[in-house]
Amino acid sequence: MTRFSQLYCLWAVGSIGLAVSMSERPAESLTRLLVIGFLVLQIVLRPVLVKSFAGLAPRWRFIVFCTLLAAVVEGFHMCSMPVFLSLRIGRETTLLQGFQYYVLDLLLTIPAYVVICAVIWHFIQRYAYTLWQYIVLVGLAQTLGDGGIWYFLGAPLMLAFLPYPMTNYHAMNILPFLAVRAQLRPERSAGLRAYLVFPAVIGTYFVCGSLIQLVGRAWGLTAS
């Protein structure tokens, strides 16, 4: 590991450990622990998972793999912060209701994840990113695009805990990148244009998020 990756991992462990230990919201802590556990499981099962998608062309391998992982991560948030508060699964929620809420959440979010993953694919196919460049740059873009930019503008001191929400996106985008990295175009370019993935992903989240809010409200769901 590079010095940067070591520092990032230490920052992540420290900030997540502190946030979970100080949290007064057990549902949010449970979500975070499930996400981290899922990420660790992906690393352990990487050869098996990557082989499962080997029959797909690299583009679809990345998009499908990334979207499926996002669907699982979305499920972990059903008890804490689903796409709409009216879909939150609590102790009083029946098994059937919980399943219906999760399906509704996925109907709203999966199309957005397909578009977001396609945008990320566009950049990784054209520009050369190191693994840790990709992990931090794309993870941060997704975090800020998915509402984080407004949260951190209102509470800038919480930037100290930035790896805490970024784990959501690490758990959905790292393994798909590793699954296609060897098949990406060898003539990919480097340079400042590679960083355009940052505003592109944030902008895509804004557009998709606005459409989700419109559709959700049309369906009678309360705003998140």
C-alpha positions as CSV (number, residue, x, y, z in Angstrom):
1,M,0.0,0.0,0.0
2,T,1.1,3.6,-0.7
3,R,1.5,6.1,2.1
4,F,-1.6,7.8,0.9
5,S,-3.7,4.6,1.0
6,Q,-2.4,3.9,4.5
7,L,-3.3,7.3,5.7
8,Y,-6.8,7.1,4.2
9,C,-7.4,3.7,5.8
10,L,-6.3,5.0,9.2
11,W,-8.5,8.0,8.7
12,A,-11.5,5.8,7.8
13,V,-11.0,3.4,10.7
14,G,-10.6,6.3,13.2
15,S,-13.5,8.4,11.9
16,I,-15.9,5.4,11.5
17,G,-15.0,4.0,14.9
18,L,-15.5,7.3,16.6
19,A,-18.8,8.1,14.8
20,V,-20.3,4.7,15.6
21,S,-19.2,4.8,19.2
22,M,-20.7,8.3,19.7
23,S,-23.8,7.7,17.7
24,E,-27.2,8.0,19.4
25,R,-28.9,6.4,16.3
26,P,-28.6,2.7,16.5
27,A,-30.2,2.2,13.1
28,E,-27.6,4.3,11.4
29,S,-24.8,2.5,13.2
30,L,-26.3,-0.8,12.2
31,T,-26.4,0.4,8.5
32,R,-22.8,1.5,8.7
33,L,-21.6,-1.8,10.2
34,L,-23.6,-3.8,7.6
35,V,-22.0,-1.7,4.7
36,I,-18.5,-2.2,6.1
37,G,-19.1,-5.9,6.6
38,F,-20.4,-6.2,3.0
39,L,-17.3,-4.4,1.7
40,V,-15.0,-6.8,3.6
41,L,-17.0,-9.8,2.3
42,Q,-16.6,-8.5,-1.2
43,I,-12.8,-8.4,-0.7
44,V,-12.8,-12.0,0.7
45,L,-15.0,-13.3,-2.1
46,R,-13.5,-11.2,-4.9
47,P,-12.3,-14.1,-7.1
48,V,-15.7,-15.8,-7.0
49,L,-17.7,-12.6,-7.5
50,V,-15.6,-11.3,-10.4
51,K,-15.8,-14.7,-12.1
52,S,-19.6,-14.7,-11.9
53,F,-19.7,-11.6,-14.2
54,A,-16.8,-12.7,-16.5
55,G,-19.2,-13.6,-19.3
56,L,-20.3,-10.0,-19.7
57,A,-18.6,-7.5,-21.9
58,P,-16.5,-5.1,-19.7
59,R,-18.9,-2.2,-20.1
60,W,-22.0,-4.2,-18.9
61,R,-19.9,-6.1,-16.4
62,F,-19.1,-2.9,-14.7
63,I,-22.6,-1.4,-14.9
64,V,-24.5,-4.5,-13.9
65,F,-22.1,-5.4,-11.1
66,C,-22.0,-1.9,-9.7
67,T,-25.8,-1.6,-9.9
68,L,-26.4,-4.9,-8.1
69,L,-24.0,-4.0,-5.3
70,A,-25.7,-0.6,-5.0
71,A,-29.1,-2.5,-4.6
72,V,-27.7,-4.4,-1.7
73,V,-26.2,-1.3,-0.1
74,E,-29.6,0.4,-0.6
75,G,-31.2,-2.4,1.4
76,F,-28.9,-1.8,4.4
77,H,-30.3,1.8,4.5
78,M,-33.9,0.8,4.7
79,C,-33.8,0.8,8.5
80,S,-32.1,4.2,8.7
81,M,-32.4,6.4,5.6
82,P,-34.2,5.0,2.6
83,V,-34.8,7.2,-0.4
84,F,-38.1,8.4,1.2
85,L,-38.8,8.4,4.9
86,S,-42.2,6.8,4.4
87,L,-40.3,3.7,3.2
88,R,-38.3,3.3,6.4
89,I,-38.4,-0.2,7.9
90,G,-38.8,-0.3,11.7
91,R,-39.6,-2.8,14.4
92,E,-43.4,-2.4,13.7
93,T,-42.9,-3.1,9.9
94,T,-44.2,-6.5,8.9
95,L,-42.1,-8.7,6.6
96,L,-44.4,-8.2,3.7
97,Q,-44.4,-4.4,4.2
98,G,-40.6,-4.4,4.4
99,F,-40.4,-6.3,1.2
100,Q,-42.8,-3.9,-0.5
101,Y,-40.9,-0.8,0.8
102,Y,-37.6,-2.2,-0.5
103,V,-39.1,-3.0,-3.9
104,L,-40.5,0.6,-4.1
105,D,-37.1,2.0,-3.1
106,L,-35.3,0.0,-5.8
107,L,-37.9,1.0,-8.5
108,L,-36.9,4.6,-7.8
109,T,-33.2,4.2,-7.3
110,I,-32.0,1.4,-9.6
111,P,-32.6,3.4,-12.9
112,A,-30.5,6.2,-11.3
113,Y,-27.7,3.9,-10.4
114,V,-27.6,2.5,-13.9
115,V,-27.1,6.0,-15.3
116,I,-24.6,6.9,-12.6
117,C,-22.6,3.7,-13.2
118,A,-22.7,4.4,-17.0
119,V,-21.2,7.9,-16.4
120,I,-18.4,6.5,-14.2
121,W,-17.8,3.9,-16.9
122,H,-17.5,6.6,-19.5
123,F,-14.6,8.2,-17.6
124,I,-12.7,5.1,-16.5
125,Q,-12.7,3.8,-20.1
126,R,-11.2,7.1,-21.4
127,Y,-8.9,8.2,-18.6
128,A,-6.2,6.4,-16.6
129,Y,-6.9,6.3,-12.8
130,T,-4.8,4.5,-10.3
131,L,-6.8,2.4,-7.9
132,W,-6.7,4.9,-5.1
133,Q,-7.3,7.8,-7.4
134,Y,-10.5,6.0,-8.4
135,I,-11.5,5.0,-4.9
136,V,-11.2,8.4,-3.4
137,L,-12.2,10.6,-6.4
138,V,-15.3,8.6,-7.4
139,G,-16.3,7.8,-3.8
140,L,-16.1,11.5,-2.8
141,A,-18.1,12.5,-5.9
142,Q,-20.8,10.1,-5.1
143,T,-20.9,11.2,-1.5
144,L,-21.2,14.8,-2.3
145,G,-23.7,14.2,-5.2
146,D,-26.0,12.1,-3.0
147,G,-26.8,15.0,-0.7
148,G,-23.5,15.2,1.1
149,I,-22.6,18.6,-0.4
150,W,-25.5,20.3,1.3
151,Y,-24.8,18.4,4.6
152,F,-21.2,19.4,4.7
153,L,-21.9,23.0,3.7
154,G,-24.1,23.2,6.8
155,A,-21.7,21.3,9.0
156,P,-18.2,21.8,7.7
157,L,-16.6,20.3,10.9
158,M,-18.2,17.0,9.9
159,L,-15.7,16.7,7.0
160,A,-13.4,15.1,9.6
161,F,-15.8,12.1,9.3
162,L,-15.9,12.1,5.5
163,P,-14.9,8.4,5.1
164,Y,-18.0,7.4,7.1
165,P,-20.4,8.1,4.3
166,M,-17.9,7.3,1.6
167,T,-18.0,3.6,2.6
168,N,-21.5,3.4,1.0
169,Y,-19.9,4.0,-2.4
170,H,-16.8,2.0,-1.8
171,A,-19.0,-0.9,-1.2
172,M,-20.7,-0.5,-4.6
173,N,-17.9,0.7,-6.9
174,I,-14.5,-0.7,-6.0
175,L,-15.0,-4.4,-6.9
176,P,-16.6,-3.5,-10.3
177,F,-13.6,-1.4,-11.1
178,L,-11.2,-4.2,-10.2
179,A,-13.3,-6.6,-12.3
180,V,-12.8,-4.5,-15.5
181,R,-9.5,-2.7,-14.9
182,A,-7.5,-5.2,-17.0
183,Q,-9.8,-4.9,-19.9
184,L,-9.9,-1.1,-20.1
185,R,-8.5,0.6,-23.2
186,P,-4.7,0.7,-23.0
187,E,-4.6,4.1,-24.8
188,R,-6.5,5.8,-21.9
189,S,-5.1,9.3,-21.3
190,A,-4.0,11.0,-18.1
191,G,-4.1,14.6,-17.1
192,L,-6.6,17.1,-15.7
193,R,-9.5,16.0,-17.8
194,A,-9.6,12.8,-15.8
195,Y,-10.9,14.9,-12.9
196,L,-14.0,15.9,-14.8
197,V,-15.5,12.7,-13.4
198,F,-15.9,14.6,-10.2
199,P,-18.4,17.3,-11.4
200,A,-20.0,14.8,-13.9
201,V,-20.9,12.4,-11.2
202,I,-22.2,15.1,-8.8
203,G,-24.3,16.6,-11.6
204,T,-25.7,13.2,-12.5
205,Y,-26.8,12.7,-8.9
206,F,-28.5,16.1,-8.9
207,V,-30.5,15.3,-12.0
208,C,-31.4,11.8,-11.0
209,G,-32.2,12.9,-7.4
210,S,-34.6,15.6,-8.7
211,L,-36.4,13.1,-10.9
212,I,-36.7,10.6,-8.1
213,Q,-38.3,13.3,-5.9
214,L,-40.8,14.1,-8.6
215,V,-41.7,10.5,-9.2
216,G,-41.8,9.6,-5.5
217,R,-44.1,12.5,-4.7
218,A,-46.4,11.6,-7.6
219,W,-46.6,8.1,-6.0
220,G,-47.6,9.7,-2.7
221,L,-44.3,9.1,-0.8
222,T,-43.1,11.7,1.7
223,A,-39.9,13.5,1.0
224,S,-36.6,12.3,2.4
